[in-house]
Amino acid sequence: MAACPFRRSIASQLSRVLNLPPENLIKSISAVPVSKKRPVADFQLFVGSVIENKSSDRSKPYLQLQTQRLAEKLKCDTVVSEISTGPGTVNFTINRELLAKTVLQQVFKDGSDYGIKSELLSTLPRRKIVVEFSSPNIAKKFHVGHMRSTIIGNFVANLKEALGHQVTRINYLGDWGMQFGLLGAGFQQFGNEEELQSNPLQHLFEVYVQVNKAAEEDENIKKLAQDFFRKLEARDEQTLSMWQHFRDFSIEEYVRIYKRLGVHFDEYSGESFYQEKSQEVLKMLDTKGLLQKTIKGTRVVDLSEKRDLSLSSTVMRSDGTSLYITRDLAAAIDRMKKYNCDTMIYVTDKSQNTHFEQLFQILKLMGYQWAERCQHVSFGLVQGMKTRKGEVVFLEDVLNEARSRMLQNMASAKTTKELENPLETAEKIGLAALIIQDFKGLLSSDYQFSWDRVLQSRGDTGVFLQYTHARLHSLEQMYRNGQSTDINTACLQDPQAISVLQHLLRYDEVLYKSSEDLQPKHIVSYLLTLSHLAAVAHKMLPVKGSAPELAQVLCIIAV
């Protein structure tokens, strides 16, 4: 990336003064965020992170004195045109023509890989990573609650893959458990094969609602559900055939929705895969002396510090059937054997924090040290997501609503051009709007959903991002003939052009930060700022009407 030679040059000079290897200084040299109020330097070094304080004085005046002394030992050269100090920082301004030339050449050279080849990122070790996400419950329509897991998990997988890691995407379906006892018993009571064929998941959803209501009033329904699940665990042929029927219908519908979301998986797994292996896990726990029987007849693993069962995890019901956590233990062990991965990432809502804490703790107790490399990426809830029809239940309703509202907005906007496929355009913009709204904040936070805010064409929205991209793409088609690297960078000295170039210097740092904490908000914030800077540059430095040489340069910096 463009920042690489600049960071390397600054680090080389600093290493001579500080007597430290340049590699140790690279991460301490950061690109300075663009300021609307005043021109800023391009890079800064936080002095406190690199100087060894041998005295007991840790005050701000002491740090500032050390900062000033360090700055005085440094010199401007062909790369750095100005050196200054700030509160605890030494600031470096890059030669303006060199800045423009280097950034643009790097953009041309790397294309869509711009930023990824940065020294900041290229030194990171490449890992084998398994990401489990989405994981809806089969025999139920894709609930809107799974939207966040799907798009966040897809973001994590895409980011890690883009940075050179080997990623395996797993959709771990909720296809086992007592709810299938209820559904199976319910279908036998209320199901209709014709309705199942014509609208499978809607019919199964209606059956599930009906049987739950019936179970509240009739104890016999609960017994039938328990019998059905017991037969399922015993691999009864007829019971298993009905379950497989439900599973096949579900996956078929999910694949269609994933296609709309631009999401794919390397493996469709499920709890059912680990029903038998969960029995092996129970034997392992028993052999290691970790399995204890309660008065109720359930089996638990003691997780308390004093081993007094004040904190425990139930891993088997009194009737011998497995639980969610038992199957998760079997799945984790199996995946590690199969993929020999460095990291396993689970993407689910924060209500499952305790579940994953216990899962990782039990794995450690079993002697699996790799449990320390397992990670739970949790997220908050979306509140107030409704369609015009009322309360929303299913994700497809939300996607259709976003497309419908976007079509309406496009039809009423005066600047909308005639499109070949307005429905497809509305679908893409609507989806971008939903994703950007979701990714703007901290993932663990709940947020209040608002259609009006999500679909605004101005402000920090996905619609604004798509509008900016379309506008720049149009400029590129109109004014740019091929990728000429013979550019007169002396034309790019206006503050608006410099601001865009400075912002581009930060991209690798943003990618690095997102790869560390797996928060998409850093990239979203960066892209929104870039769009606003591009809008200002478009207004202050119009391509239309400029001299050909200047127009070419302005067009290049714009796109």
ZASE-808699 format. One line per 4 residues: number of its first residue (from 1); their letters; for each residue z, x, y of C-alpha. Coordinates in nm, 2 decimals, m for minus. Example, Ala and Ser with C-alpha at 12.3 -4.5 7.8 and 13.67 -1.06 7.14 Angstrom:
# residues 2
1	AS	0.78/1.23/m0.45 | 0.71/1.37/m0.11 $
This chain:
# residues 559
1	MAAC	0.00/0.00/0.00 | m0.05/0.10/0.36 | 0.32/0.16/0.41 | 0.33/0.42/0.14 $
5	PFRR	0.18/0.72/0.32 | 0.38/0.63/0.63 | 0.71/0.61/0.44 | 0.62/0.92/0.25 $
9	SIAS	0.55/1.11/0.57 | 0.87/1.00/0.74 | 1.07/1.07/0.42 | 0.92/1.42/0.40 $
13	QLSR	1.03/1.51/0.75 | 1.38/1.35/0.70 | 1.42/1.54/0.37 | 1.39/1.88/0.55 $
17	VLNL	1.66/1.78/0.80 | 1.89/1.60/0.56 | 1.83/1.84/0.27 | 1.76/1.54/0.04 $
21	PPEN	1.46/1.48/m0.19 | 1.20/1.25/m0.03 | 1.23/1.02/m0.33 | 1.59/0.95/m0.24 $
25	LIKS	1.49/0.84/0.10 | 1.20/0.61/0.04 | 1.41/0.29/m0.02 | 1.62/0.36/0.29 $
29	ISAV	1.31/0.35/0.52 | 1.22/m0.01/0.58 | 0.95/m0.18/0.78 | 1.08/m0.35/1.10 $
33	PVSK	1.04/m0.73/1.12 | 0.80/m0.84/1.39 | 0.98/m0.97/1.71 | 0.84/m1.25/1.93 $
37	KRPV	1.04/m1.12/2.23 | 0.95/m0.76/2.25 | 0.74/m0.48/2.08 | 0.92/m0.31/1.80 $
41	ADFQ	0.89/0.01/1.61 | 0.72/0.01/1.27 | 0.99/0.16/1.05 | 1.36/0.23/1.07 $
45	LFVG	1.61/0.43/0.88 | 1.97/0.30/0.84 | 2.15/0.62/0.90 | 2.47/0.51/0.73 $
49	SVIE	2.29/0.49/0.40 | 2.19/0.85/0.39 | 2.45/1.06/0.57 | 2.76/1.19/0.40 $
53	NKSS	3.06/1.12/0.60 | 3.31/1.39/0.53 | 3.55/1.29/0.80 | 3.78/0.99/0.80 $
57	DRSK	3.60/0.85/1.11 | 3.39/0.55/1.00 | 3.37/0.39/1.35 | 3.05/0.27/1.52 $
61	PYLQ	3.07/0.54/1.79 | 3.08/0.81/1.51 | 2.78/0.66/1.33 | 2.59/0.63/1.66 $
65	LQTQ	2.66/1.00/1.73 | 2.53/1.10/1.39 | 2.22/0.88/1.45 | 2.15/1.04/1.78 $
69	RLAE	2.19/1.39/1.64 | 1.95/1.31/1.35 | 1.69/1.17/1.59 | 1.70/1.48/1.80 $
73	KLKC	1.62/1.70/1.50 | 1.31/1.50/1.42 | 0.97/1.55/1.58 | 0.66/1.33/1.65 $
77	DTVV	0.35/1.44/1.46 | 0.00/1.31/1.37 | 0.16/1.01/1.19 | 0.46/0.92/1.40 $
81	SEIS	0.39/0.88/1.77 | 0.74/0.79/1.89 | 1.10/0.83/1.76 | 1.39/0.62/1.91 $
85	TGPG	1.74/0.51/1.81 | 1.90/0.17/1.77 | 2.25/0.06/1.65 | 2.29/0.29/1.35 $
89	TVNF	1.91/0.33/1.30 | 1.64/0.59/1.37 | 1.32/0.41/1.46 | 0.96/0.53/1.40 $
93	TINR	0.65/0.41/1.57 | 0.32/0.50/1.39 | 0.01/0.62/1.57 | m0.16/0.29/1.66 $
97	ELLA	m0.52/0.38/1.55 | m0.39/0.54/1.23 | m0.18/0.22/1.16 | m0.49/m0.01/1.19 $
101	KTVL	m0.72/0.22/1.00 | m0.48/0.28/0.71 | m0.37/m0.08/0.67 | m0.73/m0.22/0.67 $
105	QQVF	m0.86/0.05/0.44 | m0.58/m0.03/0.19 | m0.65/m0.40/0.21 | m1.02/m0.33/0.13 $
109	KDGS	m0.93/m0.09/m0.15 | m0.66/m0.30/m0.33 | m0.78/m0.65/m0.25 | m0.55/m0.90/m0.42 $
113	DYGI	m0.33/m0.62/m0.55 | m0.24/m0.52/m0.20 | 0.13/m0.43/m0.18 | 0.17/m0.42/m0.56 $
117	KSEL	0.06/m0.05/m0.58 | 0.32/0.05/m0.33 | 0.54/0.35/m0.41 | 0.84/0.12/m0.36 $
121	LSTL	0.72/m0.09/m0.66 | 0.52/0.16/m0.87 | 0.83/0.36/m0.95 | 1.00/0.06/m1.11 $
125	PRRK	1.00/0.07/m1.49 | 0.78/m0.18/m1.67 | 0.97/m0.42/m1.89 | 0.91/m0.67/m2.17 $
129	IVVE	1.04/m1.00/m2.03 | 1.08/m1.34/m2.19 | 1.10/m1.64/m1.95 | 1.21/m1.97/m2.08 $
133	FSSP	1.14/m2.26/m1.84 | 1.05/m2.63/m1.80 | 1.19/m2.73/m2.14 | 1.16/m3.12/m2.12 $
137	NIAK	1.30/m3.35/m2.38 | 1.03/m3.48/m2.61 | 0.97/m3.85/m2.66 | 1.05/m3.89/m2.29 $
141	KFHV	0.81/m3.89/m2.00 | 0.82/m3.57/m1.79 | 1.12/m3.64/m1.57 | 1.11/m3.52/m1.21 $
145	GHMR	1.43/m3.33/m1.27 | 1.22/m3.08/m1.48 | 0.99/m3.01/m1.18 | 1.21/m2.74/m1.04 $
149	STII	1.25/m2.56/m1.37 | 0.88/m2.57/m1.42 | 0.77/m2.43/m1.08 | 1.05/m2.19/m1.05 $
153	GNFV	1.00/m2.05/m1.40 | 0.63/m2.02/m1.33 | 0.71/m1.83/m1.01 | 0.94/m1.59/m1.19 $
157	ANLK	0.68/m1.53/m1.47 | 0.39/m1.49/m1.22 | 0.59/m1.24/m1.01 | 0.70/m1.03/m1.30 $
161	EALG	0.35/m1.03/m1.44 | 0.19/m0.93/m1.11 | 0.43/m0.64/m1.09 | 0.31/m0.50/m1.42 $
165	HQVT	0.57/m0.64/m1.66 | 0.48/m0.78/m2.00 | 0.58/m1.14/m1.98 | 0.61/m1.41/m2.25 $
169	RINY	0.64/m1.77/m2.12 | 0.83/m2.00/m2.35 | 0.87/m2.37/m2.33 | 1.18/m2.45/m2.53 $
173	LGDW	1.15/m2.82/m2.59 | 1.44/m3.05/m2.63 | 1.32/m3.18/m2.97 | 1.64/m3.21/m3.17 $
177	GMQF	1.99/m3.35/m3.13 | 2.17/m3.68/m3.15 | 1.94/m3.84/m2.89 | 1.67/m3.85/m3.16 $
181	GLLG	1.91/m4.03/m3.39 | 1.93/m4.30/m3.12 | 1.55/m4.30/m3.05 | 1.47/m4.31/m3.42 $
185	AGFQ	1.71/m4.60/m3.49 | 1.58/m4.77/m3.17 | 1.22/m4.74/m3.27 | 1.30/m4.89/m3.61 $
189	QFGN	1.46/m5.18/m3.43 | 1.25/m5.23/m3.11 | 0.94/m5.01/m3.15 | 0.57/m5.12/m3.17 $
193	EEEL	0.31/m4.90/m3.32 | 0.02/m5.04/m3.11 | 0.21/m4.98/m2.78 | 0.30/m4.63/m2.91 $
197	QSNP	m0.07/m4.55/m2.96 | m0.18/m4.69/m2.62 | 0.10/m4.55/m2.40 | 0.33/m4.34/m2.61 $
201	LQHL	0.58/m4.19/m2.38 | 0.62/m4.50/m2.16 | 0.69/m4.70/m2.48 | 0.93/m4.45/m2.62 $
205	FEVY	1.11/m4.44/m2.28 | 1.14/m4.82/m2.29 | 1.27/m4.81/m2.65 | 1.53/m4.54/m2.55 $
209	VQVN	1.66/m4.75/m2.26 | 1.68/m5.05/m2.49 | 1.86/m4.88/m2.77 | 2.11/m4.72/m2.54 $
213	KAAE	2.20/m5.06/m2.40 | 2.23/m5.20/m2.75 | 2.45/m4.92/m2.87 | 2.70/m5.00/m2.59 $
217	EDEN	2.74/m5.35/m2.73 | 2.70/m5.28/m3.11 | 2.88/m5.01/m3.30 | 2.64/m5.06/m3.59 $
221	IKKL	2.36/m4.92/m3.37 | 2.56/m4.60/m3.32 | 2.61/m4.57/m3.70 | 2.23/m4.62/m3.76 $
225	AQDF	2.16/m4.34/m3.50 | 2.41/m4.10/m3.67 | 2.24/m4.18/m4.01 | 1.89/m4.12/m3.87 $
229	FRKL	1.99/m3.78/m3.72 | 2.17/m3.68/m4.04 | 1.85/m3.76/m4.24 | 1.66/m3.56/m3.98 $
233	EARD	1.88/m3.25/m4.04 | 1.85/m3.30/m4.41 | 1.47/m3.29/m4.37 | 1.41/m3.64/m4.51 $
237	EQTL	1.03/m3.68/m4.53 | 0.99/m4.02/m4.37 | 1.24/m3.95/m4.09 | 1.08/m3.61/m4.02 $
241	SMWQ	0.73/m3.77/m4.01 | 0.84/m4.02/m3.74 | 1.00/m3.73/m3.54 | 0.68/m3.52/m3.57 $
245	HFRD	0.48/m3.82/m3.45 | 0.70/m3.84/m3.13 | 0.68/m3.47/m3.08 | 0.29/m3.45/m3.10 $
249	FSIE	0.25/m3.73/m2.85 | 0.49/m3.57/m2.61 | 0.33/m3.22/m2.61 | m0.01/m3.37/m2.56 $
253	EYVR	0.11/m3.55/m2.24 | 0.30/m3.24/m2.12 | 0.00/m3.02/m2.15 | m0.20/m3.25/m1.93 $
257	IYKR	0.07/m3.24/m1.66 | 0.11/m2.86/m1.68 | m0.26/m2.84/m1.61 | m0.22/m3.03/m1.29 $
261	LGVH	0.06/m2.79/m1.19 | m0.13/m2.48/m1.28 | 0.12/m2.38/m1.54 | 0.07/m2.24/m1.89 $
265	FDEY	0.29/m2.12/m2.18 | 0.25/m1.85/m2.45 | 0.47/m2.03/m2.69 | 0.59/m2.39/m2.74 $
269	SGES	0.92/m2.36/m2.92 | 1.20/m2.61/m2.96 | 1.55/m2.67/m3.09 | 1.40/m2.80/m3.41 $
273	FYQE	1.27/m2.45/m3.49 | 1.63/m2.33/m3.51 | 1.81/m2.61/m3.70 | 1.82/m2.41/m4.02 $
277	KSQE	1.87/m2.08/m3.85 | 2.17/m2.23/m3.67 | 2.34/m2.26/m4.01 | 2.29/m1.88/m4.05 $
281	VLKM	2.46/m1.83/m3.71 | 2.76/m2.04/m3.82 | 2.79/m1.82/m4.13 | 2.77/m1.50/m3.91 $
285	LDTK	3.04/m1.64/m3.68 | 3.26/m1.72/m3.98 | 3.21/m1.38/m4.14 | 3.31/m1.21/m3.81 $
289	GLLQ	3.62/m1.43/m3.79 | 3.50/m1.60/m3.48 | 3.48/m1.95/m3.62 | 3.79/m2.18/m3.60 $
293	KTIK	3.84/m2.54/m3.72 | 4.01/m2.79/m3.49 | 4.22/m3.09/m3.58 | 3.92/m3.31/m3.53 $
297	GTRV	3.72/m3.11/m3.79 | 3.48/m2.95/m3.54 | 3.42/m2.57/m3.55 | 3.47/m2.37/m3.22 $
301	VDLS	3.45/m2.02/m3.10 | 3.76/m1.91/m2.90 | 3.66/m1.76/m2.56 | 4.00/m1.74/m2.40 $
305	EKRD	4.15/m1.40/m2.30 | 4.48/m1.47/m2.48 | 4.30/m1.62/m2.79 | 4.50/m1.94/m2.75 $
309	LSLS	4.19/m2.17/m2.76 | 4.26/m2.26/m2.39 | 3.88/m2.19/m2.35 | 3.65/m2.25/m2.64 $
313	STVM	3.30/m2.35/m2.72 | 3.22/m2.61/m2.99 | 2.94/m2.49/m3.22 | 2.95/m2.75/m3.50 $
317	RSDG	3.03/m3.12/m3.52 | 3.28/m3.25/m3.78 | 2.99/m3.39/m3.99 | 2.84/m3.05/m4.01 $
321	TSLY	2.54/m3.10/m3.78 | 2.45/m2.84/m3.52 | 2.48/m2.85/m3.14 | 2.27/m2.74/m2.85 $
325	ITRD	2.45/m2.41/m2.81 | 2.43/m2.33/m3.19 | 2.06/m2.36/m3.17 | 2.04/m2.16/m2.85 $
329	LAAA	2.23/m1.88/m3.02 | 1.98/m1.88/m3.31 | 1.69/m1.89/m3.06 | 1.82/m1.59/m2.86 $
333	IDRM	1.87/m1.38/m3.17 | 1.53/m1.48/m3.31 | 1.35/m1.40/m2.98 | 1.50/m1.06/m2.95 $
337	KKYN	1.39/m0.97/m3.31 | 1.04/m1.11/m3.24 | 0.97/m0.97/m2.90 | 1.21/m0.68/m2.87 $
341	CDTM	1.23/m0.77/m2.50 | 1.43/m0.59/m2.23 | 1.53/m0.91/m2.05 | 1.55/m1.28/m2.14 $
345	IYVT	1.55/m1.52/m1.84 | 1.65/m1.88/m1.87 | 1.55/m2.12/m1.58 | 1.76/m2.44/m1.57 $
349	DKSQ	1.97/m2.64/m1.32 | 2.31/m2.52/m1.22 | 2.49/m2.78/m1.43 | 2.42/m2.55/m1.72 $
353	NTHF	2.59/m2.25/m1.57 | 2.89/m2.28/m1.81 | 2.67/m2.33/m2.11 | 2.49/m2.00/m2.04 $
357	EQLF	2.81/m1.81/m1.96 | 2.94/m1.92/m2.30 | 2.61/m1.85/m2.48 | 2.60/m1.49/m2.35 $
361	QILK	2.97/m1.44/m2.42 | 2.94/m1.56/m2.78 | 2.64/m1.33/m2.83 | 2.85/m1.03/m2.71 $
365	LMGY	3.14/m1.13/m2.94 | 2.89/m1.13/m3.22 | 2.81/m0.77/m3.14 | 2.48/m0.82/m2.96 $
369	QWAE	2.50/m0.58/m2.66 | 2.16/m0.70/m2.53 | 2.33/m1.02/m2.42 | 2.41/m0.82/m2.10 $
373	RCQH	2.04/m0.82/m2.03 | 2.01/m1.20/m2.05 | 2.00/m1.38/m1.72 | 2.04/m1.74/m1.61 $
377	VSFG	1.84/m1.84/m1.30 | 2.00/m2.16/m1.19 | 1.89/m2.41/m0.92 | 2.03/m2.71/m0.73 $
381	LVQG	1.92/m3.07/m0.74 | 1.66/m3.25/m0.53 | 1.80/m3.56/m0.36 | 1.62/m3.86/m0.22 $
385	MKTR	1.28/m3.81/m0.39 | 1.12/m4.15/m0.40 | 0.78/m4.30/m0.40 | 0.67/m4.60/m0.20 $
389	KGEV	0.73/m4.81/m0.51 | 1.10/m4.73/m0.50 | 1.32/m4.49/m0.70 | 1.11/m4.22/m0.87 $
393	VFLE	1.17/m4.13/m1.24 | 0.87/m3.94/m1.35 | 0.70/m3.62/m1.22 | 0.35/m3.77/m1.25 $
397	DVLN	0.46/m4.04/m1.00 | 0.55/m3.77/m0.75 | 0.23/m3.58/m0.80 | 0.02/m3.90/m0.75 $
401	EARS	0.23/m3.99/m0.45 | 0.17/m3.65/m0.29 | m0.20/m3.67/m0.35 | m0.22/m4.03/m0.22 $
405	RMLQ	m0.03/m3.95/0.10 | m0.23/m3.64/0.16 | m0.56/m3.83/0.12 | m0.43/m4.08/0.38 $
409	NMAS	m0.33/m3.80/0.62 | m0.67/m3.63/0.57 | m0.86/m3.96/0.64 | m0.67/m4.02/0.96 $
413	AKTT	m0.69/m3.66/1.10 | m0.96/m3.60/1.36 | m1.02/m3.24/1.25 | m1.08/m3.31/0.88 $
417	KELE	m1.43/m3.20/0.77 | m1.63/m3.40/0.51 | m1.54/m3.27/0.17 | m1.73/m3.27/m0.16 $
421	NPLE	m1.42/m3.36/m0.35 | m1.14/m3.50/m0.13 | m0.93/m3.61/m0.42 | m0.92/m3.25/m0.56 $
425	TAEK	m0.84/m3.11/m0.21 | m0.56/m3.36/m0.16 | m0.42/m3.28/m0.50 | m0.40/m2.90/m0.42 $
429	IGLA	m0.26/m2.95/m0.07 | m0.01/m3.20/m0.20 | 0.11/m2.97/m0.47 | 0.13/m2.68/m0.24 $
433	ALII	0.34/m2.89/0.00 | 0.58/m2.98/m0.28 | 0.62/m2.62/m0.40 | 0.67/m2.47/m0.05 $
437	QDFK	0.93/m2.73/0.04 | 1.11/m2.64/m0.29 | 1.09/m2.27/m0.24 | 1.20/m2.24/0.13 $
441	GLLS	1.57/m2.23/0.06 | 1.82/m2.06/m0.18 | 1.74/m2.19/m0.53 | 2.10/m2.27/m0.61 $
445	SDYQ	2.12/m2.51/m0.31 | 2.06/m2.88/m0.34 | 1.82/m3.02/m0.08 | 1.73/m3.35/0.07 $
449	FSWD	1.36/m3.45/0.01 | 1.15/m3.60/0.28 | 0.78/m3.70/0.24 | 0.73/m3.68/0.62 $
453	RVLQ	0.87/m3.33/0.65 | 0.69/m3.21/0.34 | 0.34/m3.32/0.44 | 0.35/m3.21/0.81 $
457	SRGD	0.05/m3.01/0.91 | 0.25/m2.81/1.17 | 0.57/m2.61/1.12 | 0.68/m2.43/0.81 $
461	TGVF	0.51/m2.64/0.54 | 0.27/m2.59/0.25 | 0.02/m2.80/0.44 | 0.03/m2.55/0.73 $
465	LQYT	m0.02/m2.26/0.48 | m0.32/m2.43/0.33 | m0.46/m2.51/0.67 | m0.43/m2.15/0.78 $
469	HARL	m0.59/m2.02/0.47 | m0.88/m2.26/0.51 | m0.93/m2.17/0.87 | m0.93/m1.80/0.80 $
473	HSLE	m1.17/m1.85/0.50 | m1.41/m2.04/0.73 | m1.40/m1.74/0.98 | m1.47/m1.50/0.70 $
477	QMYR	m1.78/m1.70/0.59 | m1.91/m1.74/0.94 | m1.87/m1.39/1.08 | m1.83/m1.14/0.80 $
481	NGQS	m2.12/m0.99/0.61 | m1.98/m0.78/0.33 | m1.68/m0.55/0.34 | m1.76/m0.29/0.59 $
485	TDIN	m1.50/m0.01/0.61 | m1.67/0.15/0.91 | m1.44/m0.01/1.17 | m1.37/0.08/1.52 $
489	TACL	m0.99/0.05/1.51 | m0.96/0.14/1.88 | m1.04/m0.23/1.93 | m0.72/m0.33/1.75 $
493	QDPQ	m0.46/m0.23/2.01 | m0.37/m0.58/2.14 | 0.00/m0.68/2.08 | m0.12/m0.98/1.87 $
497	AISV	m0.33/m0.76/1.64 | m0.05/m0.50/1.61 | 0.20/m0.77/1.51 | m0.02/m0.88/1.22 $
501	LQHL	m0.06/m0.52/1.11 | 0.32/m0.45/1.13 | 0.39/m0.76/0.93 | 0.15/m0.65/0.66 $
505	LRYD	0.36/m0.33/0.63 | 0.65/m0.54/0.50 | 0.48/m0.71/0.21 | 0.58/m0.46/m0.06 $
509	EVLY	0.95/m0.48/0.05 | 0.93/m0.86/0.03 | 0.79/m0.84/m0.33 | 1.06/m0.59/m0.42 $
513	KSSE	1.34/m0.81/m0.29 | 1.20/m1.12/m0.47 | 1.17/m0.92/m0.79 | 1.53/m0.81/m0.77 $
517	DLQP	1.70/m1.15/m0.69 | 1.42/m1.38/m0.82 | 1.43/m1.59/m0.50 | 1.09/m1.72/m0.39 $
521	KHIV	1.22/m1.78/m0.04 | 1.14/m1.42/0.07 | 0.77/m1.45/m0.01 | 0.75/m1.80/0.13 $
525	SYLL	0.91/m1.69/0.46 | 0.68/m1.39/0.48 | 0.37/m1.60/0.43 | 0.48/m1.86/0.68 $
529	TLSH	0.54/m1.59/0.94 | 0.20/m1.43/0.86 | 0.04/m1.77/0.91 | 0.21/m1.81/1.25 $
533	LAAV	0.11/m1.46/1.36 | m0.25/m1.53/1.25 | m0.25/m1.85/1.45 | m0.14/m1.67/1.76 $
537	AHKM	m0.39/m1.39/1.71 | m0.66/m1.66/1.66 | m0.57/m1.81/1.99 | m0.53/m1.50/2.20 $
541	LPVK	m0.81/m1.30/2.03 | m1.09/m1.54/1.97 | m1.37/m1.42/1.75 | m1.62/m1.66/1.90 $
545	GSAP	m1.78/m1.53/2.23 | m1.66/m1.17/2.17 | m1.89/m0.87/2.16 | m2.03/m0.81/1.80 $
549	ELAQ	m1.83/m0.50/1.74 | m1.51/m0.66/1.85 | m1.58/m0.99/1.68 | m1.62/m0.80/1.35 $
553	VLCI	m1.29/m0.62/1.39 | m1.11/m0.94/1.50 | m1.25/m1.13/1.20 | m1.14/m0.85/0.96 $
557	IAV	m0.78/m0.85/1.10 | m0.78/m1.23/1.08 | m0.88/m1.26/0.72 $
